Amino acid sequence: MSHSKKLLLLLIAIVVMIVGLVVMFSRMRSASAAPEVETTPVTRGTVRQTVLATATVKPENKLDVIPSTAGRAETVEAEMGMKVKQGQVLLWMSSSERATMLDAARAKGEKELEFWKDVYKPTAVVAPLDGMIISRNVVPGQTVTTTTNVFVMSDRLIIEADLDETDLGKIALDQRVDATLDGFPGEKLQGKVYKIAYSSTTVNNVTTYKVTVLLDTIPDYMRSGMTANVTFIINEHKDVLLVPASSVQGGVVYVSTPVGKPEAREVKIGLSDGKVSEVISGLKEGELVVKSSYKAIEASANTGFSLLPKMPKRKSNAPPPP
């Protein structure tokens, strides 16, 4: 074999080896540089903007039921947790004079006692309003005075939240509220804003205002003093297209394509709660979008491997090279 043929074969082998290396390194770089992207379908649902607060259950109006005269409790007609109407008898009692007379008659026999019970009627302690008995502090035979709180009543239970002053401007009367009680986290309650305080409370340099929530229905298991978690609904859009908020950057969402390279798509975004965003236009339900816009940008920018050295980027204000 001539010298020139050997040289030609050697050059061909070198070229084949270089091409093979280029292909191998290109594939390696492409596989390592292309980040894995997680996709999710465009769905339809509800997005809300809300303000969250911790609150306490308490009576709207609480009052003590006190006898109008001193004496002795005879028959207790109401129990704790009982719902009563205004004017309903809660307690029958004897005045001090009647109690003394009945004790004397009892010593003379049952017939004498029944006579004086019929002649000298007991005094009724009645409910001053419609509501619930939240505390009973009397038993039959107990001596009571005109300062004894025989019962404590509430007209109805409310939820009172302390709202930061920075959120107060988002709250309005009759605004819808969702609530749960710590003791019954699976029970969803609904109500509305009933009152907004005009005076503030400052604790540890934090200024808050009391916001009262009135539930649509007060459940039987609800008790004064319970802790509640309330969600004030600021804005709500139902039956809209939704994507993860992390998938949107500058009005652009990256959509998965059959070739695997994400495609940038301009979209119009509406309401967002920080987790999901409403899509007004630019996408269809069921399309797959990349959850993370940053990973999508990185994947889209991947252009493969090159043996040529990368030229450093020249600053715009720097003079051109000679």
Buried (B, 14 or more C-beta within 10 A) or exposed (E): EEEEEEEEEEEEEEEEEEEEEEEEBBEEBEEEBBEEBEBBEBBEEBBBBBBEBEBBBBBBEBBBBBBEBBBBBBEBBBEEEBEBEEEBEBBBBBBEEBBEBBEEBEEEEEEBBEEBBEEBEBBBBBBBEBBBBBBBBBEEEBEBEEEBBBBBBBBEBBBBBBBEEEBBEBBEEEBBBBBBBEEBEEEEBEBBBBBBBEEEEEEEEEEBBBBBBBBEEBEEEBEBEBEBBBBBBBEEBEEBBBBBBBBBBEEBBBBBEEEEBBEEBEBEBBBBBEEBBBBBEBBEEEBBBBBBBEBBBBBBEBEEBEEEEEEEEEEEEEEEEE
